[in-house]
C-alpha cells in the first residue's frame, strides 16, 4: 500500500468571512512541500479564473494517469513514443440537484512508431491500467486524435 499525502493551506486574510468575500485561493503542497500549486474555486463559485480548480485537477489527474500508463506500456513493448498531447474535457453536470463530474473525454494525440491497431490496443490497456480512472465513478472515455 502507498500513501499519498498533501498539505492544503487556506487563510481568511483581511476579507470579511461572507460568501461574497472570503478568498477561494489556497495552496496545495505535494511531496513534503517540494511542489506547490495555488488553486482556487471555479469562477462560477467566485474563484480565481487564472488558477486551477478541483474540477480541473480531477481532469488533469485522469489525463496524466492515462498518459503515464500509456508510456509505461509502450516502453515495455519496445515502442518509441516521440510526443504525447491530450486536450481532455471534463463535464460537471447537475444530476438531480447534485453536481458531479459525470464524464471526462481524453483526446490524446500520440506520435509513436506503430500501426493504428497497436496504438488503439495500447490506449485500451492504458485505460484499464489507470488507477485514477478505476477509482472514480466518472465515465472516462478515450478518443485518440490523429
N, C-alpha and C positions, 0 to 999 in steps of 0.2 A: 504494500500500500504506500502511496506517496501523498504527502500533504502539500497543499499549495496555499500559502498564507500571503495576505496583503494587509496593508495598513491604510485605512481610509481616514482622512482628517478633514473636518469641516469646522469653521469658526463663524459665529454670527457677525463678528466685526462691529462696526458702529451703527449699522442699519437697525431700525426697529424690527422686532420679530413679528411681522404680519405677513400673511400670504403674499401680498403685493410686493413686499420689500425685502424679505430675507434673501441672502445670497444663495444661489444654487451651486456656484463653483465649489469644488472640493478637490483634494489631492488624493491620488491613489498611488501608494508606493509598493513596488514589487521587489522581490529579491533583497529583502532587508534594506530597502532604501536605495539600492543601486540604480533603479529605474523608477521614474515617477511620471505620472500623467496628470494633467489638470483636466478634470471632467466637469460637466455641468448637467443640467436637466435639458430636455428638448426645448427648443424655443416655444413650443406650444404650451409649455409649463413654466414659462418665464425664465428659461435658461439662456445661457450664452451660446448663440448660434455658431460661434467660432470654435467652440470646444466640443470634444466627443461627448456623447451622452450614453447612458447604459444601453439603449437600443442599438446605437452604432457599434458599441463594443461587443454586443452579442453577435451581430452580423460579422464583425471582424474576426471574432473567435472562431466562428464556423468556417469562414473562408480560410483563415490561417491553418486551422486543423486539417482541412481537406488538402490544402497545398502541401503541408508537411508530410501527410500520409502519402500523397501522390509522389513527392520527391523520393521518399524512402523506398517505395515500391519500384519506381523506375530505376533507381540506382542499384537495387538488388537484382533487377533484370538486366543490368549492364547497359541500360539505355541512357543516353545523354540528354538532359533537359537543358536547353540553352536559355530559355526565359519562360516566365510564368506570370501572367497578369490576370486578375479577377476583378470584374465590376459587379460585385454582389449587391443584391437588393433585398431588404427586409420589409415585410408588411406588418405594421402594427395595426390591428383591427379590433373593432368593438364586436364582441361576441356575446350578445345578451346582456349588455351592460358591463362586461368585463373586458378590459383591454389586454391583449396579449399578442406576441409576435407569432402570428398564425403560420407564416411561411417565409422561407428565405430561398431565393434563387441564386445559385452560384453560377457565374458565367466565365469560367476560366478560358483563357487563350494561352495555349502552350506551344512553344517551339521545341519540338522533340524529334529525334531521328527514329520514327516508327510509322507504321501504316495506321489508317483510321480505325481499324478494328482493334488493334493493340491499344491505341490511345483510349478508345471507349472502355476497353476492359480495365485498364489501369484506373480510370476515373471511377468505375464501378467498385473496384477493390478499395480505392481510397475512401469512397463514401462509406463502405461497410466498415472500414477500419477507424474512421474518425470518431473518437470517443466523445467529442463535444456534441456532434450530431446524435450520437447514441444516448446522450444524457438529457435531451430536451424533447418536448412533445411537438415542437415546431416542425412543420413539414419542410424538409430540406431537399431541394432538387438541384441537379447539376445539368446545366445546359452548355456543353462545350462550344466555344466560338472558334471560327476558323480565321 
